Amino acid sequence: MKVLKSENEEYKRLEEEHKKLEEVLDEMLKKRYLTADEEIEKKKIQKQKLHCKDRMAQITREHNHK
């Protein structure tokens, strides 16, 4: 994984974005209640995180098949 991080800029960017989204989501989930707009934002962030994770997995698979 470390080799992939250092060799693949897209993977590195996706990993950083995933981490930032996780931090934002963690802060949101600390609230007792979320407004309707916050719930929509939470779902949007969760989808973005999943997209990052899926793309990272795809890059990893492609790297391992080389």
N, C-alpha and C positions, 0 to 999 in steps of 0.2 A: 504494500500500500504506500509506503514512504517513497518508493521509486516512482510510482504513478503520480503522486503529489508533486514531486520535483520535475517530472518530465512533461506532464500534461497540464497546461494552463487552464483549460476549461474545467478539468476535474478540481483543480485548486480553487477556482472561482466559485464553482458550485458548492464545494465543501464550506467555504467561508459564508456564502449566502445562506446555506442550510443552518449553519450555526447562529447567524444573526436572526433568522426567522424563529429559530427555537427560543432564543432569548426574549424576543418580542412576545411570543406566545406564552412563555412562562410568566412574564409580567402581567399579561392579560388574565391568566388563570388565577392569579393571586387575588383578584377582585372577587368579592362575594357574589355579585350579580353583574351581568353584562347587559348593556342596552341592546336593542334590536340591531342598531348599526354596528356595535361592537361584535355581536354574534356573526353578522355578515362578514366583518373584517377577519374574525377568527377563522371562519371557514375558508376564506380567501388565502390566508396565511398557511393553513393546513394543506391546501391544494398546492401552493407554491413549494412548500417543503417536500411534499410527495413527488412533485415533478423533479426537483433537484435530486432527491434520493434515487428515483428511477433512472435518471440520466447518468448519475454516478455509477449505478449498477451496470448500465449498458456499457459505459466506458471501461469498467473493470473487466466485463466479459470479453469485450473486443481486445483488450490488452492481453488477457490470458490466452486468447486463441492465436496470438502471433507466434 
